[in-house]
Amino acid sequence: MRKALVVGIDNYAQCPLNGCCNDADAVAKILESNADGSPNFSVKLEKNVSSKANLRQLIEECFSGDADIALFYYSGHGHIDSVGGYLVTPDFSNYDFGVSLQDILSIANSSRCRDKIIVLDSCFSGFMGSVNTTGQSTAIINEGVTILTSSRSSETSMEVNGHGLFTSLLLEALSGGAADITGHITPGGIYAYIDKALGPWEQRPVFKTNVTRFTSLRNVIPQVDISTIRKICTYFVDENSELAMDPSFEPTNDQSVIHEVVKPYANPTNTKIFADLQKLEGIGLVVPVGEEHMYFAAMNSKSCALTSIGKQYWRLVHNKLI
């Protein structure tokens, strides 16, 4: 069971925002299903939550029970003072700005859900899991908790084109930009994608986690079918071996094709293997040895080998982990 609470707040009387409800709508929609249409998260979408009490109740409900994954996403104002950081609600007042980041982390830390994911697109949100300005540590992150925030504790978060900048990149990452070779999108992959996209001079995302297992937040259709990736152990005896090729692997090296051909001519068995090898080359798992292209490696009877990441996937397939 996977559940997600998605909150966006625009309606602040004194300082309204424009893109937070748009953020929430888009995040809720993409989390509901995987790229193939299969169900993913059971999403509860809440826009313009009016009070601190209501937001606190929703967060408590999100992390209640024993779901496999409980995810909380928030887009709205954030605030920091000498005591700590807050998600600001429309009923804020001086000295009572909203739900404290420390309270949210405490709720997640005590949750019985296996994985607790907190994603915040708000100013100063990187304060969560940090040391406050008085030096008091609030950095205890229990096992199974992951925090991904749009900015450091000293930074504001920008809006562009009707969305938060961070959330725009988050949506790209969840659409497939952060997918691994098998099509899984993890919190770490999302952070890496957003981190590279923002660069050194923009607001800096923050990623903190204490996990001991692989967690996929969404699946997309991989560039190469997993059944092809699993053949890697068939084609390579071990992770350091090379696969010898010859012209019979190249499908155009056939007498029916009008160009110079050489023996051995194209062999259907070998050309099927070669097609798989070219797909694996395309995703960085295989590389020709001694030639720039796989075509010339085949035509000149060279070989191909696994790349460093190819060796990793060979081990995953060999150990029946994928």
ZASEVEX-156474 format. One record per residue (C-alpha): residue in three letters; x, y, z; residue number from 0. Coordinates in steps of 0.25 Angstrom, whole numbers, plus 5000, padded with zeros to 4 digits. Example, Ala and Ser with C-alpha at 12.3 -4.5 7.8 and 13.67 -1.06 7.14 Angstrom:
BEGIN
SITE/residuo/c1/c2/c3/num
SITE/ala/5049/4982/5031/0;
SITE/ser/5055/4996/5029/1;
//
This chain:
BEGIN
SITE/residuo/c1/c2/c3/num
SITE/met/5000/5000/5000/0;
SITE/arg/5005/5014/4996/1;
SITE/lys/4999/5027/5000/2;
SITE/ala/5002/5041/4997/3;
SITE/leu/4997/5054/5003/4;
SITE/val/4999/5066/4993/5;
SITE/val/4997/5080/4999/6;
SITE/gly/4998/5093/4991/7;
SITE/ile/4994/5107/4997/8;
SITE/asp/4993/5120/4989/9;
SITE/asn/4982/5127/4997/10;
SITE/tyr/4991/5135/5007/11;
SITE/ala/4983/5148/5010/12;
SITE/gln/4996/5157/5012/13;
SITE/cys/5005/5150/5002/14;
SITE/pro/4998/5141/4992/15;
SITE/leu/5005/5131/4983/16;
SITE/asn/5002/5127/4969/17;
SITE/gly/5008/5114/4966/18;
SITE/cys/5006/5105/4978/19;
SITE/cys/4992/5099/4975/20;
SITE/asn/4997/5097/4961/21;
SITE/asp/5009/5089/4967/22;
SITE/ala/5000/5081/4976/23;
SITE/asp/4991/5077/4964/24;
SITE/ala/5002/5073/4955/25;
SITE/val/5009/5065/4966/26;
SITE/ala/4996/5058/4970/27;
SITE/lys/4994/5054/4956/28;
SITE/ile/5007/5049/4953/29;
SITE/leu/5008/5041/4966/30;
SITE/glu/4995/5034/4964/31;
SITE/ser/5000/5024/4953/32;
SITE/asn/5012/5019/4946/33;
SITE/ala/5016/5022/4932/34;
SITE/asp/5009/5009/4927/35;
SITE/gly/4996/5013/4934/36;
SITE/ser/4997/5004/4946/37;
SITE/pro/4993/5010/4959/38;
SITE/asn/5004/5015/4968/39;
SITE/phe/5000/5024/4980/40;
SITE/ser/4986/5026/4986/41;
SITE/val/4987/5041/4986/42;
SITE/lys/4980/5051/4995/43;
SITE/leu/4980/5065/4989/44;
SITE/glu/4978/5077/4998/45;
SITE/lys/4978/5091/4993/46;
SITE/asn/4978/5104/5001/47;
SITE/val/4978/5097/5014/48;
SITE/ser/4973/5108/5023/49;
SITE/ser/4979/5106/5037/50;
SITE/lys/4991/5100/5044/51;
SITE/ala/4982/5091/5052/52;
SITE/asn/4976/5085/5039/53;
SITE/leu/4990/5083/5032/54;
SITE/arg/4995/5077/5045/55;
SITE/gln/4984/5067/5045/56;
SITE/leu/4986/5063/5030/57;
SITE/ile/5001/5061/5033/58;
SITE/glu/4997/5052/5045/59;
SITE/glu/4988/5044/5036/60;
SITE/cys/4998/5043/5025/61;
SITE/phe/5008/5036/5033/62;
SITE/ser/4998/5028/5041/63;
SITE/gly/4996/5013/5039/64;
SITE/asp/5006/5003/5033/65;
SITE/ala/5007/5007/5018/66;
SITE/asp/5018/5002/5010/67;
SITE/ile/5021/5016/5006/68;
SITE/ala/5015/5029/5012/69;
SITE/leu/5019/5042/5004/70;
SITE/phe/5016/5056/5008/71;
SITE/tyr/5018/5067/4998/72;
SITE/tyr/5016/5082/5001/73;
SITE/ser/5017/5095/4992/74;
SITE/gly/5014/5108/4999/75;
SITE/his/5021/5118/5008/76;
SITE/gly/5032/5114/5018/77;
SITE/his/5038/5122/5029/78;
SITE/ile/5050/5121/5039/79;
SITE/asp/5052/5129/5052/80;
SITE/ser/5061/5127/5064/81;
SITE/val/5054/5115/5068/82;
SITE/gly/5052/5107/5056/83;
SITE/gly/5046/5106/5042/84;
SITE/tyr/5031/5105/5038/85;
SITE/leu/5021/5102/5027/86;
SITE/val/5013/5114/5027/87;
SITE/thr/4998/5113/5027/88;
SITE/pro/4988/5124/5024/89;
SITE/asp/4984/5127/5038/90;
SITE/phe/4998/5130/5042/91;
SITE/ser/5001/5141/5052/92;
SITE/asn/5014/5146/5059/93;
SITE/tyr/5020/5135/5067/94;
SITE/asp/5011/5125/5062/95;
SITE/phe/5014/5123/5047/96;
SITE/gly/5009/5109/5044/97;
SITE/val/5013/5094/5046/98;
SITE/ser/5028/5093/5050/99;
SITE/leu/5038/5085/5042/100;
SITE/gln/5042/5078/5055/101;
SITE/asp/5028/5074/5058/102;
SITE/ile/5027/5068/5044/103;
SITE/leu/5040/5061/5045/104;
SITE/ser/5036/5055/5059/105;
SITE/ile/5023/5050/5053/106;
SITE/ala/5030/5043/5041/107;
SITE/asn/5041/5038/5051/108;
SITE/ser/5030/5031/5059/109;
SITE/ser/5022/5026/5048/110;
SITE/arg/5020/5011/5046/111;
SITE/cys/5020/5012/5031/112;
SITE/arg/5032/5005/5024/113;
SITE/asp/5037/5017/5016/114;
SITE/lys/5034/5032/5020/115;
SITE/ile/5037/5042/5009/116;
SITE/ile/5036/5057/5011/117;
SITE/val/5037/5066/4999/118;
SITE/leu/5036/5081/5002/119;
SITE/asp/5036/5093/4992/120;
SITE/ser/5036/5105/5001/121;
SITE/cys/5046/5115/5005/122;
SITE/phe/5056/5111/5016/123;
SITE/ser/5051/5097/5015/124;
SITE/gly/5065/5091/5016/125;
SITE/phe/5065/5094/5031/126;
SITE/met/5057/5081/5033/127;
SITE/gly/5067/5071/5040/128;
SITE/ser/5077/5082/5043/129;
SITE/val/5083/5089/5055/130;
SITE/asn/5075/5101/5059/131;
SITE/thr/5080/5115/5061/132;
SITE/thr/5082/5113/5076/133;
SITE/gly/5091/5101/5074/134;
SITE/gln/5080/5091/5078/135;
SITE/ser/5081/5078/5069/136;
SITE/thr/5068/5074/5062/137;
SITE/ala/5075/5065/5052/138;
SITE/ile/5071/5052/5057/139;
SITE/ile/5065/5044/5044/140;
SITE/asn/5060/5031/5048/141;
SITE/glu/5062/5019/5038/142;
SITE/gly/5053/5019/5026/143;
SITE/val/5051/5034/5026/144;
SITE/thr/5055/5042/5014/145;
SITE/ile/5055/5058/5013/146;
SITE/leu/5056/5065/4999/147;
SITE/thr/5055/5080/5000/148;
SITE/ser/5055/5091/4989/149;
SITE/ser/5065/5100/4996/150;
SITE/arg/5075/5101/5008/151;
SITE/ser/5071/5107/5021/152;
SITE/ser/5076/5121/5017/153;
SITE/glu/5070/5121/5003/154;
SITE/thr/5057/5125/4997/155;
SITE/ser/5050/5116/4987/156;
SITE/met/5046/5122/4973/157;
SITE/glu/5034/5121/4964/158;
SITE/val/5035/5121/4949/159;
SITE/asn/5024/5119/4939/160;
SITE/gly/5013/5116/4949/161;
SITE/his/5021/5106/4956/162;
SITE/gly/5031/5105/4967/163;
SITE/leu/5045/5104/4960/164;
SITE/phe/5048/5092/4969/165;
SITE/thr/5034/5085/4966/166;
SITE/ser/5036/5087/4951/167;
SITE/leu/5049/5079/4952/168;
SITE/leu/5042/5069/4961/169;
SITE/leu/5031/5067/4950/170;
SITE/glu/5042/5065/4940/171;
SITE/ala/5049/5055/4948/172;
SITE/leu/5037/5047/4951/173;
SITE/ser/5033/5047/4936/174;
SITE/gly/5046/5039/4934/175;
SITE/gly/5057/5049/4935/176;
SITE/ala/5062/5042/4947/177;
SITE/ala/5059/5028/4943/178;
SITE/asp/5070/5017/4944/179;
SITE/ile/5072/5007/4933/180;
SITE/thr/5061/4998/4938/181;
SITE/gly/5051/5010/4938/182;
SITE/his/5051/5012/4954/183;
SITE/ile/5051/5026/4959/184;
SITE/thr/5057/5027/4973/185;
SITE/pro/5058/5039/4983/186;
SITE/gly/5073/5039/4981/187;
SITE/gly/5071/5039/4966/188;
SITE/ile/5061/5051/4967/189;
SITE/tyr/5071/5058/4975/190;
SITE/ala/5083/5056/4966/191;
SITE/tyr/5074/5060/4954/192;
SITE/ile/5070/5073/4961/193;
SITE/asp/5083/5076/4967/194;
SITE/lys/5090/5076/4953/195;
SITE/ala/5079/5084/4947/196;
SITE/leu/5080/5095/4957/197;
SITE/gly/5095/5097/4956/198;
SITE/pro/5103/5104/4966/199;
SITE/trp/5097/5118/4966/200;
SITE/glu/5082/5115/4967/201;
SITE/gln/5075/5111/4980/202;
SITE/arg/5081/5098/4984/203;
SITE/pro/5072/5086/4987/204;
SITE/val/5075/5078/5000/205;
SITE/phe/5074/5062/5001/206;
SITE/lys/5075/5055/5015/207;
SITE/thr/5072/5040/5017/208;
SITE/asn/5073/5029/5026/209;
SITE/val/5069/5016/5018/210;
SITE/thr/5074/5002/5016/211;
SITE/arg/5066/4998/5004/212;
SITE/phe/5063/5002/4990/213;
SITE/thr/5050/5010/4988/214;
SITE/ser/5044/5014/4975/215;
SITE/leu/5034/5025/4975/216;
SITE/arg/5029/5023/4961/217;
SITE/asn/5032/5014/4949/218;
SITE/val/5034/5018/4934/219;
SITE/ile/5036/5009/4922/220;
SITE/pro/5051/5006/4921/221;
SITE/gln/5058/5010/4908/222;
SITE/val/5062/4995/4907/223;
SITE/asp/5052/4984/4911/224;
SITE/ile/5057/4977/4924/225;
SITE/ser/5056/4964/4917/226;
SITE/thr/5068/4969/4908/227;
SITE/ile/5076/4974/4920/228;
SITE/arg/5074/4960/4926/229;
SITE/lys/5081/4954/4914/230;
SITE/ile/5094/4961/4918/231;
SITE/cys/5098/4948/4926/232;
SITE/thr/5096/4940/4914/233;
SITE/tyr/5105/4948/4905/234;
SITE/phe/5116/4950/4915/235;
SITE/val/5121/4938/4923/236;
SITE/asp/5126/4947/4934/237;
SITE/glu/5126/4962/4936/238;
SITE/asn/5140/4964/4931/239;
SITE/ser/5139/4955/4918/240;
SITE/glu/5138/4960/4904/241;
SITE/leu/5128/4955/4893/242;
SITE/ala/5136/4952/4880/243;
SITE/met/5128/4956/4868/244;
SITE/asp/5130/4955/4853/245;
SITE/pro/5123/4960/4840/246;
SITE/ser/5112/4949/4842/247;
SITE/phe/5106/4958/4853/248;
SITE/glu/5104/4970/4844/249;
SITE/pro/5090/4969/4838/250;
SITE/thr/5094/4977/4825/251;
SITE/asn/5105/4968/4822/252;
SITE/asp/5096/4960/4814/253;
SITE/gln/5096/4956/4799/254;
SITE/ser/5082/4961/4797/255;
SITE/val/5087/4975/4800/256;
SITE/ile/5094/4982/4789/257;
SITE/his/5108/4986/4795/258;
SITE/glu/5121/4979/4797/259;
SITE/val/5119/4967/4807/260;
SITE/val/5129/4958/4813/261;
SITE/lys/5129/4944/4819/262;
SITE/pro/5123/4939/4828/263;
SITE/tyr/5110/4945/4823/264;
SITE/ala/5099/4950/4833/265;
SITE/asn/5094/4939/4842/266;
SITE/pro/5080/4941/4847/267;
SITE/thr/5084/4936/4861/268;
SITE/asn/5096/4945/4862/269;
SITE/thr/5088/4957/4856/270;
SITE/lys/5078/4956/4867/271;
SITE/ile/5089/4956/4878/272;
SITE/phe/5095/4968/4871/273;
SITE/ala/5082/4975/4871/274;
SITE/asp/5082/4973/4887/275;
SITE/leu/5096/4977/4888/276;
SITE/gln/5093/4990/4881/277;
SITE/lys/5082/4993/4890/278;
SITE/leu/5091/4990/4902/279;
SITE/glu/5101/4999/4896/280;
SITE/gly/5091/5010/4894/281;
SITE/ile/5088/5011/4909/282;
SITE/gly/5103/5010/4913/283;
SITE/leu/5104/4995/4917/284;
SITE/val/5113/4990/4905/285;
SITE/val/5124/4997/4898/286;
SITE/pro/5132/4992/4885/287;
SITE/val/5146/4988/4887/288;
SITE/gly/5157/4994/4878/289;
SITE/glu/5146/5001/4869/290;
SITE/glu/5138/5013/4870/291;
SITE/his/5125/5007/4866/292;
SITE/met/5119/4993/4868/293;
SITE/tyr/5117/4992/4853/294;
SITE/phe/5132/4992/4851/295;
SITE/ala/5135/4983/4862/296;
SITE/ala/5126/4973/4856/297;
SITE/met/5131/4975/4841/298;
SITE/asn/5146/4975/4846/299;
SITE/ser/5144/4963/4855/300;
SITE/lys/5146/4970/4868/301;
SITE/ser/5139/4969/4881/302;
SITE/cys/5130/4976/4891/303;
SITE/ala/5131/4977/4906/304;
SITE/leu/5123/4982/4918/305;
SITE/thr/5125/4996/4923/306;
SITE/ser/5126/4999/4938/307;
SITE/ile/5111/5000/4939/308;
SITE/gly/5109/4988/4930/309;
SITE/lys/5117/4980/4940/310;
SITE/gln/5108/4985/4951/311;
SITE/tyr/5096/4980/4944/312;
SITE/trp/5103/4967/4940/313;
SITE/arg/5104/4965/4955/314;
SITE/leu/5090/4969/4958/315;
SITE/val/5084/4959/4947/316;
SITE/his/5094/4948/4951/317;
SITE/asn/5089/4949/4966/318;
SITE/lys/5075/4950/4961/319;
SITE/leu/5073/4963/4967/320;
SITE/ile/5066/4969/4954/321;
//
